[in-house]
Amino acid sequence: MSLDILIPVYEPHDGWAEELIVQYRILLSRLPENIEPKLIVVNDGSKKQLESDGEYIKSLLPDTQWISYSENRGKGHALRTAASNANADYIMYTDYDFPYTYGSMVNMLNTLMKEGTEAVVGHRDESYYSHISPRRKTISQILKIVNKLIFRLPTNDTQCGLKAFRITQRELLLKTSTDRYLIDVEFLKKLSRSKAHVAVVPVKLREGVVLSKISNLSLMKEMFNYLRILVFG
């Protein structure tokens, strides 16, 4: 069985490539023996020069596919770019610092491998909210309420950045149009409409993980995207 892990990257912190390699190697030691994994890393138009980082990653993880383009397009575009290059039996996406525990990722994959399961999404416990600002926490909680009341999705925690699905569901991700963070909402909405069997598993952040901050401007843009998905998505 093969597994492609999609990793979007934009303006990563110093030392990110070394951290990615360390975290990925630990994950490899935890995966089932019958799984053949590969990384697909997309540099989403970072202003930093990351090509040397890409070469470094490939030198230590030769199976890695590195994709880079000059204009920043957002997480959604980066994930579609990575997915268009994925051909494994199973596909998973997460952030470059592998913020969720290895147990969460392995549990997600084991659930996906069960007969009849077509996609798996993570649901974060309450400890997650201690890692983000009060403003972001409030917005997340409002979105969870609206998701439950209006979208009727498999989970109200749509913004968990850890999801996995079979290759048969890849086209649904490729048909999304959201370029930025709310790609997760649109993808889940398409999965729900397609009647795909989506399992929900609890996930936890690793100890010491520091989540990136989102500016007020980005939050406003995401709210407009949310309304667009609500009406047209």
Number of C-alpha atoms within 10 A of each C-alpha: 12 13 22 25 22 27 23 23 22 19 15 16 10 8 9 15 20 15 14 17 18 13 17 20 12 12 16 15 10 13 18 12 9 8 14 14 17 20 22 21 24 25 25 24 19 17 13 11 11 18 13 10 15 19 15 15 20 16 11 11 15 12 13 19 19 18 17 17 12 10 11 16 15 18 23 24 22 27 26 24 20 24 23 13 14 21 15 18 16 25 26 23 21 19 17 21 22 22 19 21 16 22 15 18 24 16 17 25 23 13 19 22 18 9 7 12 15 22 27 25 27 24 20 20 12 8 9 14 15 9 14 15 12 11 9 16 15 13 12 16 14 11 18 16 13 13 20 15 11 9 18 14 19 19 19 20 23 27 21 17 18 23 23 27 25 19 18 13 19 17 12 15 21 17 12 20 16 23 17 18 20 19 25 22 25 25 22 25 22 18 20 16 12 11 9 15 13 21 19 16 17 12 22 19 19 14 9 8 12 12 13 10 9 11 10 11 8 11 14 11 13 16 14 11 21 20 11 13 19 16 8 7 16
